[in-house]
């Protein structure tokens, strides 16, 4: 059996917060702009990594090293992911927990954070720790936690002071 190094207390705390955050949005700042709008959450999930470890008894797969996960134009990149699945008639992904320089992209949108949880049942992506979203060349949003509801496309940020920058129309003087 391969030993698994436990993450630091700070990372474990951030991971716990991310998992809890998928259950609801408490005291969060709602973003007027929709993020990742129209994403097909029913599309198959493809992955690649330097190493894969199937932990069949725990119904999970651990991917490490240059992890690249893709679903219908959405890309998640991280150093490590744990993919939880059900193993009934076929394998079905339930949740992906990513750590280590997490980056989620779709078209001109880029979300980053220390930890990300993609809950396939709730269709929610939660990013925790140095979370940010950038749309286009200048629209940005930063907060401690960032939640994207893929069903509605509505995003919210919380965790300390939420900061952002949005474009304004140019004047024609």
C-alpha positions as CSV (number, residue, x, y, z in Angstrom):
1,X,0.0,0.0,0.0
2,X,1.3,3.4,-0.9
3,X,1.5,5.9,1.9
4,X,-0.2,9.3,1.5
5,X,1.3,12.4,2.9
6,X,-1.2,14.4,4.9
7,X,-1.6,18.1,3.9
8,X,-0.7,20.9,6.3
9,X,-3.3,22.1,8.9
10,X,-4.0,25.2,6.8
11,X,-4.6,23.2,3.7
12,X,-6.8,20.7,5.5
13,X,-8.8,23.6,7.0
14,X,-9.3,25.1,3.6
15,X,-10.3,21.8,2.2
16,X,-12.8,21.3,5.0
17,X,-14.3,24.7,4.3
18,X,-14.5,24.0,0.6
19,X,-16.4,20.8,1.2
20,X,-18.8,22.5,3.7
21,X,-19.3,25.4,1.3
22,X,-20.8,23.1,-1.3
23,X,-23.8,22.7,1.0
24,X,-24.8,26.3,0.9
25,X,-23.8,29.9,0.5
26,X,-23.7,31.6,3.9
27,X,-23.0,35.4,4.1
28,X,-21.7,35.6,0.6
29,X,-21.5,38.5,-1.9
30,X,-23.4,37.7,-5.0
31,X,-21.8,38.6,-8.3
32,X,-24.0,40.3,-10.9
33,X,-22.1,38.7,-13.8
34,X,-22.7,35.0,-14.5
35,X,-19.7,32.8,-14.6
36,X,-19.3,29.6,-16.7
37,X,-22.8,30.2,-18.0
38,X,-24.1,27.4,-20.1
39,X,-21.6,24.7,-19.1
40,X,-22.7,21.2,-20.0
41,X,-22.4,19.4,-16.6
42,X,-23.7,16.1,-18.1
43,X,-20.8,15.8,-20.5
44,X,-18.2,13.0,-19.9
45,X,-15.1,13.9,-17.9
46,X,-11.7,13.2,-19.4
47,X,-8.5,13.2,-17.3
48,X,-4.7,12.9,-17.6
49,X,-2.0,13.0,-15.0
50,X,1.5,11.8,-14.3
51,X,0.3,9.1,-11.8
52,X,-3.0,7.5,-11.1
53,X,-3.9,5.4,-8.1
54,X,-7.2,3.6,-8.0
55,X,-8.4,3.1,-4.4
56,X,-11.3,0.7,-5.1
57,X,-12.3,0.1,-1.5
58,X,-12.8,3.8,-1.0
59,X,-14.5,4.4,-4.4
60,X,-11.9,7.0,-5.4
61,X,-9.1,7.7,-7.7
62,X,-6.1,9.8,-6.8
63,X,-4.5,11.7,-9.7
64,X,-1.1,13.4,-9.0
65,X,1.3,15.4,-11.1
66,X,0.2,17.8,-13.8
67,X,-3.5,16.8,-13.5
68,X,-5.6,17.9,-16.4
69,X,-9.4,17.3,-16.2
70,X,-11.7,18.3,-19.0
71,X,-15.5,18.4,-19.4
72,X,-17.2,20.1,-22.4
73,X,-14.8,23.0,-22.8
74,X,-14.2,23.4,-19.0
75,X,-10.6,22.6,-17.9
76,X,-9.4,22.0,-14.4
77,X,-5.6,21.9,-13.7
78,X,-4.0,21.1,-10.4
79,X,-1.1,19.3,-8.8
80,X,-3.4,16.7,-7.2
81,X,-7.0,15.6,-7.3
82,X,-9.1,13.0,-5.5
83,X,-12.0,11.8,-7.6
84,X,-14.8,10.2,-5.7
85,X,-17.2,8.0,-7.6
86,X,-20.0,5.5,-7.3
87,X,-19.5,2.0,-8.5
88,X,-22.9,0.6,-9.3
89,X,-23.6,-0.5,-12.9
90,X,-20.9,1.9,-14.1
91,X,-18.5,4.4,-12.6
92,X,-20.0,7.8,-12.1
93,X,-18.0,10.8,-10.8
94,X,-19.6,12.3,-7.6
95,X,-16.9,14.9,-6.6
96,X,-13.5,16.1,-7.6
97,X,-11.3,17.7,-4.9
98,X,-8.3,19.5,-6.4
99,X,-5.3,21.0,-4.5
100,X,-2.1,22.7,-5.5
101,X,-2.3,25.7,-7.9
102,X,-5.9,25.0,-9.0
103,X,-6.9,26.7,-12.2
104,X,-10.4,26.3,-13.8
105,X,-10.8,27.8,-17.3
106,X,-13.6,28.1,-19.9
107,X,-13.3,30.4,-22.9
108,X,-12.1,33.8,-21.5
109,X,-12.9,32.9,-17.9
110,X,-10.2,31.8,-15.4
111,X,-10.9,30.9,-11.8
112,X,-8.0,30.1,-9.5
113,X,-7.6,29.0,-5.9
114,X,-5.6,26.8,-3.5
115,X,-8.4,24.2,-3.3
116,X,-11.4,23.5,-5.5
117,X,-14.3,21.1,-5.0
118,X,-16.5,20.2,-8.0
119,X,-19.7,18.6,-6.7
120,X,-21.3,16.8,-9.7
121,X,-24.6,16.1,-7.9
122,X,-25.1,19.8,-6.9
123,X,-23.4,21.1,-10.0
124,X,-21.3,23.5,-7.9
125,X,-17.6,24.4,-8.0
126,X,-16.2,25.9,-4.8
127,X,-12.7,27.5,-4.8
128,X,-11.1,28.3,-1.5
129,X,-7.9,30.2,-0.6
130,X,-6.7,33.1,-2.7
131,X,-9.8,32.6,-4.9
132,X,-10.2,34.7,-7.9
133,X,-12.2,34.9,-11.2
134,X,-11.0,36.8,-14.2
135,X,-13.3,37.4,-17.2
136,X,-11.9,38.8,-20.4
137,X,-8.9,41.1,-20.1
138,X,-9.9,43.3,-17.1
139,X,-13.0,42.0,-15.2
140,X,-11.7,40.5,-11.9
141,X,-13.0,39.3,-8.6
142,X,-11.1,38.2,-5.5
143,X,-12.1,36.7,-2.2
144,X,-11.3,34.0,0.3
145,X,-14.0,31.7,-1.2
146,X,-15.6,31.7,-4.6
147,X,-18.7,29.5,-5.5
148,X,-20.0,28.9,-9.0
149,X,-23.4,27.3,-9.5
150,X,-23.1,25.7,-12.9
151,X,-26.9,25.2,-13.2
152,X,-27.7,28.9,-12.9
153,X,-24.3,30.4,-13.8
154,X,-24.6,32.6,-10.7
155,X,-21.4,33.1,-8.8
156,X,-20.8,34.4,-5.2
157,X,-17.7,35.4,-3.3
158,X,-17.0,35.6,0.4
159,X,-14.3,35.3,3.0
160,X,-12.9,38.6,4.1
161,X,-13.1,41.6,2.0
162,X,-14.3,40.9,-1.6
163,X,-12.5,43.0,-4.2
164,X,-13.0,43.4,-7.9
165,X,-12.6,45.4,-11.1
166,X,-15.1,45.8,-13.8
167,X,-15.0,47.5,-17.2
168,X,-17.0,50.7,-17.8
169,X,-18.1,52.2,-21.1
170,X,-15.6,54.5,-22.7
171,X,-16.6,58.1,-23.2
172,X,-16.6,59.6,-26.7
173,X,-15.6,63.2,-26.0
